[in-house]
Amino acid sequence: MPVEPSLDLAGSDAIALLRRAGRPPSLLMVLEGVYPTDGGGGAETQVRTLSRYLAAQGVQVTVCAPMVHFDDAPSDTVVDGLPVIRIHYPRVPVLGALLMLAKLAWMLWRRRGEFDVLHAHIAGNMAAVACVMGRLTGKPVLVKLTGMTEMVGGMLDPRAPLAARLRRAAMRQATAVHAISSRIARALLHSGFAAQQVQQFPNAVDLPRFRLAGPAPAHRIDALAGVRLVGVYAGRFMPEKGVELLLRGWAACFAGRADVALLLLGQGPQEAELRALVQELGIVTQVKFLGPRDEVEQYLVQAHFGLLTSRAEGLSNTLLEYMASALPVVGSIVSGNEDFIVHGETGWLFPVDDLPAFTACLRELAETSPERLAAMGQAARQRVAERAALPAVAQRLLQIYGFVDAPAGAAART
């Protein structure tokens, strides 16, 4: 379905006047989460990546997030040289959340002259407030849907509870909604969002960060010397990530081999359980628990393929980082994966929770020549470069904000 990438945003004429008057456009990123976050968090990572890049393009970027850590931190802080507004609220169930949302609404009203556009990440309660206040203050609002939180028990769930349905009603006040996958775009249209609101394009990945050659990585893993085939998983150790299935499939395919290794980058509530499972499956010598890593590119460059066995996703940043590192990916058929992984060309796809199918993919991978595996990795990098490179995604956002003009006749496909 064709969708115009540059919308007739309320307030865009005023933004054009500001540009002509010499004042840079200003943007408020609203994030319902910890900012910054250590060791991942897709929405949080995207906010940081985009904020730094857009600021370098001359946009005045401010981030607004809840005061999650109650440690006497001031309400306004600075991260990466950019201001962050932190909203204090009491640790009282329900009442604390309501007070935080009320304080957000008041801040958006009180400081309405400071921001030209609101960009809400994660379609939760804070995004709903941003949509309502954007309508009241005449500010354009873009809401990004991250996927899993909205599609499972959230506003796009067909059996959404009342609170989620109320959020959906508020979100219809948004100027535009950002779908990061084709599945999310279809769900938005099915849920009654107008076609002109729905903007489908992926998360951004900073391609130069994921180098393909050069000096030895600073965090070289000596235990990989002489290993022929290295797989990697980067993410949280949580049930929805399917790491237990990953380990069982790995053992079914590779148990007893001394020339393979599996790197696990992450942490989470399942870590002790997964370590015990590694012992039970007899793959202790193959599996390396490396903990959460901010410099994930230092480890991806030492692998030959990526693994993503999630039960649900929106569009995984990890998937984009694997592919940017020229790794073919073995991934479950979930939102996002199905848009980027081409079976047999950039990786392998298998049905969610299907252990025999996952194991079959691993066996096919194990029989693939190193040259063919490298070619698949290059095809993966090319695919992500064409669709999700940071400059292109940022340009698309600038068009939606109304900060730059869209090319004549330009359109996006969903």
TAMOLIN-V850907 format. One line per field, one symbol per residue. ss: DSSP state (2 for helix, 1 for strand, 0 for the rest). Layout:
# TAMOLIN-V850907
ss: ???
This chain:
# TAMOLIN-V850907
ss: 011000000002222222220000011111100000000002222222222222220001111111000000000111100111111000000022222222222222220000001111100022222222222220011111100222200000000002222222222000011110022222222200000001110000102220000000000002220000111111000022202222222222220000011111100000222222222220000011100000002222000011110000000022222222000111110000222200100011110000222222222222000222222222222222222212222222222220000000000110
